[in-house]
Amino acid sequence: MNIKNTIMFLLSSLIMSLTSCSQEKEPVFNDTNYIYSRKGEADEYPYVMSFLYKLDTNWSLKKIYFDSAYSILFSKSFFYKGIPNGPHVGYVGGKIAGQCFFVDGKYDGERLTFEDGKIRLRAYFKKGIKVGTWIKYDKNGKIIQKTDYDNNGKMTQDVSY
């Protein structure tokens, strides 16, 4: 083989191996990878639909509804062995009211709160501890407050505008 063919062979082999690796495990947080399990009351909510992950039944998805027809979604959460793990989204009137991410049952990463489709709070957590700069917005999107937290959850600064 000449050098050009060798490079092309190596490149195509690399691309094929990367592609096949990404297809080995389906994404855990994709609704379409879950199979309907049951419908009914769970925890303190009367209208819950539960789903199990196709590849690992330790993972589950719960959709909570406002109504007995299971038509108005209240929230959607992913769990691992019954503990919140992954994205959580809450809804009001069909619009996203909040979204966050859980790791081992604790908030982790960015948490957003919305009102009428507009962001009202941007907050951050690390293993359930408040960290970073939290920003509150008014109904027009203007910043009205910034609160800073250190890596231990201690407030270091709070400024209102």
Residue pairs with C-beta under 8 A, 6 or more apart in sequence:
1 9
25 55
26 33
26 54
26 55
27 33
28 53
28 56
28 59
28 78
28 86
29 78
29 86
29 87
31 51
31 61
31 76
33 53
33 54
33 55
34 51
34 52
34 53
34 54
34 60
34 61
35 51
35 52
35 54
36 49
36 50
36 51
37 50
37 51
37 52
37 60
38 49
38 50
39 48
39 49
39 50
39 70
40 48
41 47
41 48
42 48
42 50
42 62
45 64
45 74
46 68
47 64
47 65
47 66
47 67
47 68
47 70
47 74
48 62
48 63
48 64
48 65
49 62
49 63
49 65
49 70
50 60
50 61
50 62
51 60
51 61
51 62
51 63
52 59
52 60
52 61
53 59
53 60
53 61
58 80
58 81
59 78
59 79
59 80
59 85
60 78
60 79
60 80
60 82
61 76
61 77
61 78
61 79
62 75
62 76
62 77
62 79
63 73
63 75
63 76
64 73
64 74
64 75
64 76
64 77
65 71
65 72
65 73
65 74
66 72
66 73
66 74
72 94
73 91
73 94
74 90
74 91
75 88
75 89
75 90
75 91
76 87
76 88
76 89
77 84
77 86
77 87
77 88
77 89
77 102
78 84
78 85
78 86
78 87
78 88
78 102
79 85
79 86
80 86
83 102
83 104
83 105
84 102
84 105
85 102
85 103
85 104
85 105
86 101
86 102
87 99
87 100
87 101
88 98
88 99
88 100
88 101
88 102
89 96
89 98
89 99
90 96
90 97
90 98
90 99
91 97
95 114
95 116
95 117
96 114
96 117
97 113
97 114
97 115
98 111
98 112
98 113
98 114
99 111
99 112
100 107
100 109
100 110
100 111
100 112
100 125
101 107
101 108
101 109
101 110
101 111
102 108
103 127
104 127
106 125
106 127
106 128
107 125
107 128
108 125
108 126
108 127
108 128
109 124
109 125
109 126
110 122
110 123
110 124
111 121
111 122
111 123
111 124
111 125
112 119
112 121
112 122
112 123
113 119
113 120
113 121
113 123
114 120
115 139
116 139
118 137
118 139
118 141
119 137
119 141
120 136
120 137
120 139
121 134
121 135
121 136
121 137
122 134
122 135
122 137
123 130
123 134
124 130
124 131
124 132
124 133
124 134
124 149
125 131
126 151
129 149
129 151
129 152
129 153
130 149
130 153
130 155
131 149
131 150
131 151
131 153
132 148
132 149
133 146
133 147
133 148
133 149
134 146
134 147
134 148
134 149
135 143
135 145
135 146
136 143
136 144
136 145
136 146
136 147
137 143
137 144
138 144
142 161
143 161
144 160
144 161
145 158
145 159
145 160
145 161
146 157
146 158
146 159
146 161
147 155
147 157
147 158
147 159
148 155
148 156
148 157
148 158
149 155
149 156
150 156
